[in-house]
């Protein structure tokens, strides 16, 4: 697997290669070229050339191209799901029913949204002038995507950028690049011009750094950890680029005394285990009213015990492996240290019989107090902590006791309590009586150290466009009254 630059697959200039491996077995899936600064230069140059034409394409032309792309992705859906499952260790059911259809739907959404990229209507805000607002693409976008949702994150980066008239160079994670290349190939088959979409596969310190600092890149978009996000900000500052960041999360899952406990338990299990917990919006901190605490812990533990771990190609498998053995060791080390200050109710170890893959059992840690590592740090694995609260004020305070602010949920039958919680919890998204559903029409993005800017929805255009004020003189008079403030005018 090589680079996709200027409409074609080509070998990287470095001659360096790395294996893409299946986390469920350790088997090699494909060998990928690792690009470097020269490949980034070539990709940015192609994007810059293509921008001149693509930015002037009409909304209907861009919409038609994206409509064809949705059809291409749909036709390749089974292959995309199979490759996504193998490279990222996803159960095939998740890839088939979530990742691929979500990507196709997002493509179809932006095909429509491309035709509704409007500015303000013309009006007179000065007696002698007519003003209007143009919304214009920013230029070449440099994007860096993570390994946890390779296909969907490629789409989230590419679609709003090109729908708005930008061109893009995307660097996927080097351990999961395959479906990003396939996505780019589908864009070529859909007739999107060469150079509009370019993929450079390489490491962050080499290809990523070159992309973020490139003088011809007008904007950078990054999804990943908050730690790396700070590095992205520093790199972008060297050339004063526009920046969009979607970073980490530590989502609170607040269960009130009047909640439907069965629904909350099911929501906690699904919300904490989606993608093996490798999701920045995953339910991470269950904050449960003391009167329901024991029952909630028992219910989650029971459902966790029935979750099926197994081969990712088996449609019956519920939970896949973590992305790597190294990441499993990191998750395990946090859980092991938690035994000194909390109670590991269930899980906390690799499963038996799946030794070749980086699997880890669903893990429930009860009695976690604010300030402890399992409370503060993003674990990014199939781990849920549980903490008790006594009243609504304490619940809100505990929900907001985090550096992150990406997502949250509140579980209650009381509409007034729900309104208070959704207004006061500091997060980019707050769900009520559910956790983690996303839809293309609504924005995704956080506050605090979870970043800024929005993915999906028409709100994403705020990041991928610039606003231009155009003002027209309406008088035809050479000597304007305000000129007298600069030079004398004879009466």
C-alpha positions as CSV (number, residue, x, y, z in Angstrom):
1,X,0.0,0.0,0.0
2,X,1.5,3.3,-1.1
3,X,0.7,7.0,-1.2
4,X,-2.3,8.5,-3.1
5,X,-1.1,11.8,-4.6
6,X,-2.5,13.8,-7.5
7,X,-5.0,11.1,-8.4
8,X,-2.7,8.1,-8.4
9,X,-1.1,5.6,-6.2
10,X,2.6,6.0,-6.0
11,X,5.6,4.7,-4.0
12,X,6.9,6.8,-1.2
13,X,10.2,8.7,-1.7
14,X,11.8,7.4,1.5
15,X,11.9,3.7,0.6
16,X,10.8,2.9,4.1
17,X,8.0,0.4,4.7
18,X,6.1,-0.9,7.7
19,X,3.6,-3.7,8.3
20,X,0.0,-3.2,9.0
21,X,-1.0,-5.9,11.4
22,X,-4.3,-7.4,12.6
23,X,-4.5,-6.7,16.4
24,X,-6.7,-9.7,16.9
25,X,-4.1,-12.2,15.7
26,X,-0.8,-10.3,15.1
27,X,-0.9,-11.4,11.5
28,X,0.4,-9.1,8.8
29,X,-2.3,-7.6,6.7
30,X,-0.4,-5.4,4.2
31,X,2.9,-3.6,3.9
32,X,2.7,0.2,3.7
33,X,5.1,2.8,2.3
34,X,6.1,5.4,4.8
35,X,6.2,8.8,3.2
36,X,8.4,11.7,4.3
37,X,8.7,15.5,3.7
38,X,9.2,15.1,-0.1
39,X,5.9,13.2,-0.3
40,X,4.2,15.9,1.7
41,X,5.6,18.5,-0.6
42,X,4.3,16.6,-3.7
43,X,0.9,16.1,-2.1
44,X,0.6,19.8,-1.1
45,X,1.7,20.9,-4.5
46,X,-1.0,18.7,-6.1
47,X,-3.6,20.1,-3.7
48,X,-2.5,23.7,-4.4
49,X,-2.8,23.1,-8.2
50,X,-6.2,21.5,-7.8
51,X,-7.5,24.2,-5.6
52,X,-7.6,26.8,-8.4
53,X,-10.3,24.7,-10.2
54,X,-12.1,23.0,-7.4
55,X,-12.6,26.1,-5.3
56,X,-14.4,27.6,-8.3
57,X,-16.6,24.6,-9.0
58,X,-20.3,25.4,-8.4
59,X,-22.1,23.9,-5.4
60,X,-24.1,21.7,-7.7
61,X,-20.9,20.3,-9.3
62,X,-19.3,19.5,-5.9
63,X,-22.6,18.0,-4.8
64,X,-22.9,15.8,-7.8
65,X,-19.3,14.5,-7.2
66,X,-20.1,13.6,-3.6
67,X,-23.3,11.9,-4.6
68,X,-21.3,9.7,-6.9
69,X,-18.8,9.1,-4.1
70,X,-21.5,7.9,-1.8
71,X,-22.6,5.4,-4.4
72,X,-19.0,4.2,-4.9
73,X,-18.5,3.7,-1.2
74,X,-21.8,1.8,-1.0
75,X,-20.7,-0.5,-3.8
76,X,-17.4,-1.2,-2.0
77,X,-19.0,-1.5,1.4
78,X,-18.3,-5.2,2.1
79,X,-14.6,-4.8,1.2
80,X,-14.3,-1.6,3.2
81,X,-15.8,-3.4,6.3
82,X,-13.5,-6.4,5.9
83,X,-10.3,-4.3,5.6
84,X,-11.4,-2.0,8.4
85,X,-12.0,-4.9,10.7
86,X,-8.6,-6.5,10.0
87,X,-6.5,-3.4,10.3
88,X,-8.1,-1.9,13.4
89,X,-9.2,-5.1,15.1
90,X,-12.9,-4.2,14.9
91,X,-15.6,-6.9,15.2
92,X,-17.0,-7.3,11.7
93,X,-20.4,-6.5,13.0
94,X,-19.3,-3.1,14.2
95,X,-17.5,-2.3,10.9
96,X,-20.4,-3.5,8.8
97,X,-23.2,-1.9,10.8
98,X,-21.6,1.2,12.1
99,X,-18.3,2.3,10.5
100,X,-19.2,1.8,6.8
101,X,-22.8,2.9,6.8
102,X,-21.9,5.9,8.9
103,X,-19.3,6.9,6.4
104,X,-21.7,6.5,3.4
105,X,-24.4,8.5,5.2
106,X,-21.9,11.3,6.0
107,X,-20.9,11.4,2.4
108,X,-24.5,11.7,1.3
109,X,-25.1,14.4,3.9
110,X,-22.3,16.6,2.6
111,X,-23.4,16.0,-1.0
112,X,-26.6,17.9,0.1
113,X,-24.9,20.4,2.4
114,X,-22.5,21.5,-0.4
115,X,-25.5,23.2,-2.1
116,X,-26.5,25.2,1.1
117,X,-23.2,27.0,1.8
118,X,-24.7,30.5,2.0
119,X,-23.6,33.9,3.2
120,X,-25.9,36.6,4.5
121,X,-28.2,38.3,2.0
122,X,-27.2,41.7,0.7
123,X,-28.4,44.7,2.8
124,X,-27.7,48.3,3.5
125,X,-26.0,48.8,6.9
126,X,-24.7,52.2,5.7
127,X,-26.9,54.6,3.7
128,X,-24.4,54.9,0.9
129,X,-23.3,51.2,0.7
130,X,-24.6,47.7,0.1
131,X,-22.9,44.9,2.0
132,X,-22.9,41.2,1.4
133,X,-21.1,38.2,2.9
134,X,-19.2,35.6,0.9
135,X,-18.3,32.3,2.4
136,X,-15.1,31.0,0.8
137,X,-12.9,28.0,1.2
138,X,-9.7,28.5,3.1
139,X,-7.3,26.7,0.7
140,X,-5.2,23.6,1.2
141,X,-6.1,21.7,4.4
142,X,-3.6,19.4,6.1
143,X,-5.4,16.8,8.2
144,X,-4.1,14.1,10.6
145,X,-6.5,11.3,11.5
146,X,-6.3,8.7,14.3
147,X,-6.2,4.9,14.3
148,X,-9.4,4.2,16.3
149,X,-11.9,4.9,13.4
150,X,-9.7,5.0,10.3
151,X,-12.5,5.1,7.7
152,X,-14.9,7.4,9.5
153,X,-12.2,9.8,10.6
154,X,-10.9,10.0,7.0
155,X,-14.4,10.9,5.9
156,X,-14.9,13.4,8.8
157,X,-11.8,15.2,7.7
158,X,-12.2,15.0,3.9
159,X,-15.9,15.6,3.4
160,X,-16.5,19.0,4.9
161,X,-13.2,20.3,3.5
162,X,-13.9,19.4,-0.1
163,X,-17.7,20.1,0.1
164,X,-16.7,23.7,1.0
165,X,-14.3,23.9,-2.0
166,X,-11.0,23.2,-0.3
167,X,-8.5,20.6,-1.3
168,X,-6.8,18.3,1.3
169,X,-3.8,16.3,2.2
170,X,-4.7,13.7,4.8
171,X,-2.2,11.8,6.9
172,X,-3.9,8.7,8.4
173,X,-2.3,6.7,11.3
174,X,0.5,4.7,9.9
175,X,-0.8,1.5,11.5
176,X,-4.3,1.8,10.0
177,X,-3.9,3.5,6.6
178,X,-5.6,1.0,4.3
179,X,-9.2,2.2,4.2
180,X,-8.1,5.9,3.8
181,X,-6.3,4.9,0.6
182,X,-9.4,2.9,-0.5
183,X,-11.6,6.0,0.2
184,X,-9.3,8.1,-1.9
185,X,-9.5,5.6,-4.7
186,X,-13.2,5.7,-4.5
187,X,-13.1,9.5,-4.9
188,X,-11.1,9.1,-8.1
189,X,-13.7,6.6,-9.4
190,X,-16.4,9.1,-8.6
191,X,-14.8,11.7,-10.8
192,X,-13.4,14.0,-8.2
193,X,-10.4,15.7,-9.9
194,X,-6.9,14.7,-9.3
195,X,-5.2,16.6,-6.5
196,X,-8.4,17.5,-4.6
197,X,-7.8,14.6,-2.2
198,X,-4.3,13.3,-1.3
199,X,-3.2,10.7,1.2
200,X,0.3,10.6,2.7
201,X,1.0,7.6,4.8
202,X,3.8,8.2,7.3
203,X,4.7,8.7,11.0
204,X,3.7,11.7,13.0
205,X,7.2,13.0,13.7
206,X,8.2,12.8,10.0
207,X,5.2,13.1,7.6
208,X,2.9,14.7,10.2
209,X,5.3,17.3,11.3
210,X,6.1,18.3,7.7
211,X,2.4,18.6,6.9
212,X,1.6,20.7,9.9
213,X,4.4,23.2,9.3
214,X,4.1,23.4,5.5
215,X,3.9,27.0,4.3
216,X,1.3,26.2,1.6
217,X,-1.1,24.6,4.1
218,X,-3.7,27.1,5.2
219,X,-5.4,25.0,7.8
220,X,-4.7,22.0,9.9
221,X,-7.2,19.6,11.4
222,X,-6.2,17.0,14.0
223,X,-8.0,14.3,15.9
224,X,-6.1,12.5,18.6
225,X,-4.8,12.9,22.1
226,X,-4.7,16.2,23.9
227,X,-1.0,15.8,24.5
228,X,-0.3,15.6,20.7
229,X,-2.9,18.3,20.1
230,X,-0.7,20.8,22.0
231,X,2.1,19.9,19.7
232,X,-0.1,20.5,16.7
233,X,-1.0,24.0,18.0
234,X,2.7,24.8,18.4
235,X,3.5,23.6,14.9
236,X,0.6,25.6,13.3
237,X,1.6,28.7,15.2
238,X,4.9,28.8,13.2
239,X,2.9,29.9,10.1
240,X,-0.3,31.2,11.8
241,X,-2.5,28.5,10.3
242,X,-6.1,28.0,11.2
243,X,-6.5,25.0,13.5
244,X,-9.3,22.5,14.2
245,X,-8.8,20.0,17.1
246,X,-10.8,17.1,18.3
247,X,-9.0,15.7,21.3
248,X,-9.5,13.4,24.2
249,X,-12.4,12.8,26.5
250,X,-13.5,11.5,29.9
251,X,-17.2,11.4,29.4
252,X,-19.4,11.5,32.6
253,X,-22.4,9.2,32.7
254,X,-24.7,10.6,35.3
255,X,-27.4,8.3,36.7
256,X,-30.1,10.0,38.9
257,X,-32.2,8.3,41.5
258,X,-35.3,8.4,39.2
259,X,-33.5,6.9,36.2
260,X,-34.7,3.8,34.3
261,X,-32.0,1.7,35.8
262,X,-32.3,-1.1,33.2
263,X,-31.8,1.4,30.4
264,X,-28.9,3.1,32.2
265,X,-27.2,-0.2,32.7
266,X,-27.6,-1.2,29.1
267,X,-26.4,2.3,28.0
268,X,-23.4,2.1,30.3
269,X,-22.3,-1.2,28.8
270,X,-22.8,-0.2,25.2
271,X,-21.3,3.3,25.8
272,X,-18.2,2.1,27.6
273,X,-17.4,-0.8,25.3
274,X,-18.0,0.6,21.8
275,X,-14.9,0.1,19.7
276,X,-13.4,-1.7,22.8
277,X,-13.6,1.6,24.7
278,X,-11.2,3.2,22.2
279,X,-13.5,6.2,21.6
280,X,-13.1,9.7,23.0
281,X,-16.8,10.0,23.6
282,X,-17.1,6.6,25.3
283,X,-18.8,6.4,28.7
284,X,-15.8,6.6,31.1
285,X,-17.0,7.8,34.5
286,X,-20.4,6.5,35.8
287,X,-21.6,9.0,38.4
288,X,-24.5,7.2,40.1
289,X,-26.9,8.3,42.9
290,X,-26.1,6.5,46.1
291,X,-29.5,5.0,46.3
292,X,-29.0,3.2,43.0
293,X,-25.3,2.6,43.2
294,X,-25.2,-1.0,44.3
295,X,-27.8,-2.1,41.9
296,X,-26.1,-0.3,39.0
297,X,-22.7,-1.8,39.7
298,X,-24.3,-5.3,39.9
299,X,-26.2,-4.8,36.7
300,X,-23.2,-3.6,34.7
301,X,-21.0,-6.4,36.0
302,X,-23.6,-9.0,35.0
303,X,-23.9,-7.6,31.4
304,X,-20.1,-7.3,31.1
305,X,-19.8,-11.0,32.0
306,X,-21.9,-11.9,29.0
307,X,-20.0,-9.9,26.4
308,X,-18.4,-12.2,23.8
309,X,-14.8,-11.8,22.9
310,X,-13.5,-13.6,19.9
311,X,-12.4,-13.6,16.3
312,X,-13.2,-10.3,14.7
313,X,-14.4,-12.0,11.5
314,X,-17.1,-13.9,13.5
315,X,-20.4,-11.9,13.4
316,X,-21.2,-13.3,16.9
317,X,-18.2,-11.4,18.4
318,X,-19.1,-8.4,20.5
319,X,-15.7,-7.1,21.6
320,X,-12.5,-6.9,19.7
321,X,-8.9,-6.4,20.8
322,X,-7.2,-3.2,21.7
323,X,-5.1,-1.7,18.9
324,X,-1.8,-3.2,20.1
325,X,-0.1,-5.1,22.8
326,X,1.6,-1.9,23.9
327,X,-1.7,-0.2,24.3
328,X,-3.1,-3.1,26.3
329,X,-0.2,-2.9,28.7
330,X,-0.9,0.8,29.2
331,X,-4.6,0.1,29.9
332,X,-3.7,-2.8,32.2
333,X,-1.2,-0.7,34.2
334,X,-3.8,1.9,35.0
335,X,-6.3,-0.8,36.1
336,X,-3.6,-2.6,38.2
337,X,-2.7,0.7,40.0
338,X,-6.4,1.3,40.7
339,X,-6.5,-1.8,42.9
340,X,-4.7,0.2,45.6
341,X,-7.4,2.8,45.9
342,X,-10.6,1.3,44.3
343,X,-12.4,-2.0,43.8
344,X,-12.0,-3.9,40.5
345,X,-15.4,-5.6,40.3
346,X,-14.9,-7.6,37.1
347,X,-12.4,-7.9,34.4
348,X,-9.0,-6.4,34.9
349,X,-7.1,-9.0,32.8
350,X,-6.7,-10.4,29.3
351,X,-9.1,-13.2,28.5
352,X,-8.1,-16.8,28.3
353,X,-7.6,-18.5,24.9
354,X,-7.0,-15.3,22.9
355,X,-3.3,-15.0,23.5
356,X,-2.3,-14.0,20.0
357,X,-4.4,-10.8,20.1
358,X,-4.3,-7.7,22.3
359,X,-7.7,-8.5,24.0
360,X,-8.7,-7.2,27.4
361,X,-11.8,-8.1,29.4
362,X,-14.5,-5.5,30.1
363,X,-13.5,-3.9,33.4
364,X,-15.6,-2.2,36.0
365,X,-13.8,-0.3,38.8
366,X,-16.1,0.8,41.6
367,X,-15.5,3.3,44.4
368,X,-13.3,5.6,42.4
369,X,-12.8,9.0,44.0
370,X,-12.1,12.3,42.2
371,X,-8.5,13.0,41.7
372,X,-7.4,9.4,41.4
373,X,-5.7,8.3,38.2
374,X,-8.6,6.2,36.9
375,X,-10.8,9.3,37.4
376,X,-8.6,11.9,35.7
377,X,-6.7,10.1,32.9
378,X,-8.2,9.0,29.6
379,X,-7.8,5.2,29.7
380,X,-9.1,4.5,26.1
381,X,-10.0,0.9,26.8
382,X,-13.0,-1.2,27.9
383,X,-12.9,0.3,31.4
384,X,-15.7,2.1,33.3
385,X,-15.3,3.7,36.7
386,X,-18.2,4.2,39.1
387,X,-18.5,6.9,41.7
388,X,-21.5,7.8,44.0
389,X,-23.2,11.1,44.5
390,X,-25.9,12.4,46.9
391,X,-27.6,15.4,45.3
392,X,-27.9,17.1,42.0
393,X,-25.4,19.8,42.7
394,X,-22.8,17.2,43.5
395,X,-23.6,15.3,40.3
396,X,-23.0,18.4,38.2
397,X,-19.8,19.2,40.0
398,X,-18.5,15.7,39.6
399,X,-19.4,15.6,35.9
400,X,-17.5,18.8,35.3
401,X,-14.5,17.7,37.4
402,X,-12.3,16.9,34.4
403,X,-10.0,18.7,32.0
404,X,-12.0,17.3,29.1
405,X,-15.3,18.4,27.7
406,X,-16.2,16.3,24.7
407,X,-19.4,14.4,25.6
408,X,-21.6,13.4,28.5
409,X,-24.9,11.8,29.3
410,X,-27.6,12.2,32.0
411,X,-30.1,9.6,32.9
412,X,-33.4,10.8,34.5
413,X,-37.1,10.9,34.0
414,X,-37.4,14.5,35.3
415,X,-37.5,17.0,32.4
416,X,-36.4,19.9,34.7
417,X,-33.5,18.0,36.0
418,X,-32.5,17.0,32.4
419,X,-32.7,20.7,31.4
420,X,-30.5,21.8,34.3
421,X,-27.9,19.1,33.5
422,X,-27.7,19.7,29.8
423,X,-27.3,23.4,30.4
424,X,-24.6,23.1,33.1
425,X,-22.5,20.1,32.1
426,X,-19.5,21.4,30.2
427,X,-19.3,19.3,27.1
428,X,-19.8,19.7,23.4
429,X,-22.6,17.1,23.4
430,X,-24.9,16.0,26.2
431,X,-27.2,13.0,25.6
432,X,-30.3,12.4,27.7
433,X,-31.2,8.8,28.5
434,X,-28.7,7.5,25.8
435,X,-25.0,7.6,25.3
436,X,-22.9,7.9,22.0
437,X,-25.4,8.0,19.1
438,X,-24.2,10.3,16.4
439,X,-25.9,11.6,13.3
440,X,-24.5,13.4,10.3
441,X,-26.8,16.4,10.6
442,X,-25.6,17.3,14.1
443,X,-22.1,18.6,15.1
444,X,-19.4,16.7,17.0
445,X,-16.7,18.5,18.9
446,X,-15.7,19.5,22.4
447,X,-14.7,22.3,24.8
448,X,-11.9,22.7,27.4
449,X,-9.0,20.3,26.6
450,X,-11.1,18.3,24.2
451,X,-10.4,20.9,21.6
452,X,-12.4,23.2,19.4
453,X,-14.2,23.2,16.1
454,X,-16.9,20.8,14.8
455,X,-16.9,17.7,12.7
456,X,-20.0,16.6,10.7
457,X,-23.1,18.8,10.2
458,X,-23.2,22.2,8.5
459,X,-21.5,23.6,11.6
460,X,-18.2,22.1,10.3
461,X,-18.2,24.7,7.5
462,X,-17.5,27.3,10.1
463,X,-14.0,25.7,10.3
464,X,-13.4,25.0,6.7
465,X,-14.5,28.4,5.3
466,X,-13.6,32.0,5.8
467,X,-16.1,34.9,5.8
468,X,-15.5,37.8,3.4
469,X,-17.3,41.1,3.7
470,X,-18.0,42.8,0.3
471,X,-19.1,46.4,0.3
472,X,-20.4,48.3,-2.7
473,X,-20.7,52.1,-3.0
474,X,-24.2,53.1,-4.0
475,X,-23.7,56.8,-4.7
476,X,-21.2,57.1,-7.6
477,X,-19.8,60.2,-5.9
478,X,-16.1,60.8,-6.1
479,X,-15.6,62.9,-3.0
480,X,-17.1,60.9,-0.1
481,X,-18.1,62.8,3.1
482,X,-15.7,60.8,5.2
483,X,-12.7,61.9,3.0
484,X,-12.6,65.2,4.9
485,X,-11.1,63.3,7.9
486,X,-8.0,62.6,5.7
487,X,-7.6,65.7,3.5
488,X,-9.3,69.1,3.1
489,X,-12.3,69.4,0.9
490,X,-13.4,72.8,-0.5
491,X,-17.0,73.7,0.5
